[in-house]
Amino acid sequence: MNALVFLVPAALALGLLGLAGFLWALKARQYDDLDGAASRILFDDLPRKEKT
């Protein structure tokens, strides 16, 4: 029973920390371009021009 005194607040704190991290990622626009990385892998990069 004494363990619950520590485990319940620890679980709530970790849950709130995860929620805060997720909300920060949304605010930082981390999830905006979901298709860009998937389609970028299909195309070759343009060749670089070498300096002479």
RODO-2510 file (C-alpha; in nm, 4 decimals, decimal comma):
residues 52
     n   res          X          Y          Z
     1     m     0,0000     0,0000     0,0000
     2     n     0,2879     0,2372     0,0714
     3     a     0,4211     0,1773    -0,2786
     4     l     0,1037     0,3232    -0,4283
     5     v     0,1777     0,6529    -0,2573
     6     f     0,4881     0,6816    -0,4751
     7     l     0,3801     0,4959    -0,7889
     8     v     0,0541     0,6805    -0,8601
     9     p     0,2090     1,0313    -0,8542
    10     a     0,5075     0,9022    -1,0519
    11     a     0,2756     0,7579    -1,3176
    12     l     0,0762     1,0809    -1,3345
    13     a     0,3939     1,2871    -1,3619
    14     l     0,5308     1,0693    -1,6425
    15     g     0,1961     1,0864    -1,8244
    16     l     0,1904     1,4641    -1,8001
    17     l     0,5511     1,4803    -1,9163
    18     g     0,4652     1,2689    -2,2210
    19     l     0,1609     1,4832    -2,2947
    20     a     0,3696     1,8000    -2,2655
    21     g     0,6271     1,6533    -2,5049
    22     f     0,3578     1,5614    -2,7551
    23     l     0,1986     1,9063    -2,7363
    24     w     0,5414     2,0659    -2,7810
    25     a     0,5979     1,8534    -3,0935
    26     l     0,2635     1,9655    -3,2323
    27     k     0,3456     2,3296    -3,1612
    28     a     0,6903     2,2903    -3,3213
    29     r     0,5160     2,1571    -3,6360
    30     q     0,6931     1,8197    -3,6285
    31     y     0,3981     1,6351    -3,7858
    32     d     0,3180     1,8681    -4,0753
    33     d     0,4859     1,6972    -4,3723
    34     l     0,4101     1,3259    -4,3441
    35     d     0,4253     1,2546    -4,7184
    36     g     0,7392     1,4545    -4,7975
    37     a     0,9905     1,2102    -4,6516
    38     a     0,8069     0,9131    -4,8018
    39     s     0,8157     1,0566    -5,1536
    40     r     1,1662     1,2039    -5,1243
    41     i     1,3156     0,8550    -5,0962
    42     l     1,1835     0,7690    -5,4433
    43     f     1,3710     1,0405    -5,6306
    44     d     1,7424     1,0723    -5,6933
    45     d     1,9240     1,3810    -5,5788
    46     l     2,0299     1,6269    -5,8453
    47     p     2,3958     1,5847    -5,9412
    48     r     2,6275     1,8405    -5,7884
    49     k     2,8290     2,0647    -6,0146
    50     e     3,1973     2,0260    -5,9415
    51     k     3,4089     2,3375    -5,9006
    52     t     3,6990     2,3557    -6,1424
***
